[in-house]
Structures are given as C-alpha cells and as structure tokens.
Amino acid sequence: MGSNRRFLGLLALFTLLYLWGYKTLLSLQPDFDFSLWNELPLQPCNLLAALALLAAATDWRPLKTFCLCAGIPFATVALLMPVDGFSQVPLFSVYAIGFYGFHGLVLVLAVSFGTLRVCRPRWRDVPGAAALLAGLGAAAHGVNLLLRSTVYPQANYFYTFGLEGNAVLEALWSLLPVPLIYELPLLLVLLAVCALAIPLSRLGPGGRER
C-alpha cells in the first residue's frame, strides 16, 4: 500500500508539473488570448490534481473519496465536452497535447485511487467528500466575485456563472439560472459515482482499506 501511495503522489506531482508546462506554453501562443487572471489553477481538475497530492500523503478518507469519485466525472466531462477553443484543434498542437493530455492524466490519477486500492470509499466518507465539493465551489465563486469586481470581469472558475457549449451545465442553468446554486445537482453525480465505487471497491483480495 505504501508503494502505491508513493506512486500516486509522484503521478499527482507529474500532473501538476504538466499543467504548469502546458499553461506556460499556452501563454506563448500568439493566437491565444492569455490572461493570468483567467489561468489560475482554480478549475475543478486543477484543484483535484493538487488535492490528489495531499490525499496520497494523508489518511483523510473523505479527501481520497473526493479524488476518486469527483475526479472521474470531472475529467471525463472535460475530455468529452471541451470548452470553446479546444474542441477542434490539430492533434499535435499545444492546445490538444496540453488540454487533453492534462485531463487524461487527471482521469488516470482519479481511477488509480481505486485500482491501486489506495481508496476504498465507505458511505460515511461521502458527506465529507460532498462537503469538500460544495466548499471548493463556494470558494471559487468567492474568487470569481472578487476578480469580477476588480481586475477580471470574466472570471468564471468552477464555472459558477455557467458555461456555454457544455450541454450538462447549460441544461442545469436552464433549470436554475442562479450563479453557483445551479451546480447543486452535481452533488447527485458525486453520489451516483460513490454508489458505484463503494461496492466495486469491495471486490478482489482484501475487503477493507487499511
């Protein structure tokens, strides 16, 4: 188990370095409207990569449950429904290698929490994971409000003000067009993934996480 956690920690560190390299190269692209205030590491997958590093080094089970059960849908949606500017780009461009490479790494990182037996979620871990998701969203919304009132009126970390082009978030916004609040149903997605992960984690040798 210790070697698996070290591997996850190294993978999380590599993912963060990959993100840094990707953002650095992105800032050098003449055709990309780069703004530092729009590229802070505060989007869901950015935060998950950072939290995965912490989760690999600690025994806080709700955090590990969050990395597994929120990381999978976060990264999957990003890969299947990329934001504007990344949906139709050349395969070997900085945009494609950076965006899809990073989110692919986040997906591998999240899945690895389960496949390497570092995280075997329990139902009593789910409220903490849900609270963490809600807390991160609220904190990101606070940053958005601060940036919008000062230096960057378009700030939209965690997509708390909606996201055009993403079918899931557009549908939620149409039902409840209130910033941040419209994302509350995403807690049900987290619950659904947990409901699948909990029994699956009990399969195979060793029934419980040490």
Secondary structure, 3 states (H helix, E strand, C coil): CHHHHHHHHHHHHHHHHHHHHHHHHHHCCCCCCCCHHHCCCCCHHHHHHHHHHHHHHCCCHHHHHHHHHCHHHHHHHHHHCCCCCCCCCCCCCHHHHHHHHHHHHHHHHHHHHHHCCCCCCCHHHHHHHHHHHHHHHHHHHHHHHHHHHCCCCCCCHHHCCCCCCCHHHHHHHHHCCCCCHHHCCHHHHHHHHHHHHHHHCCCCCCCCCC
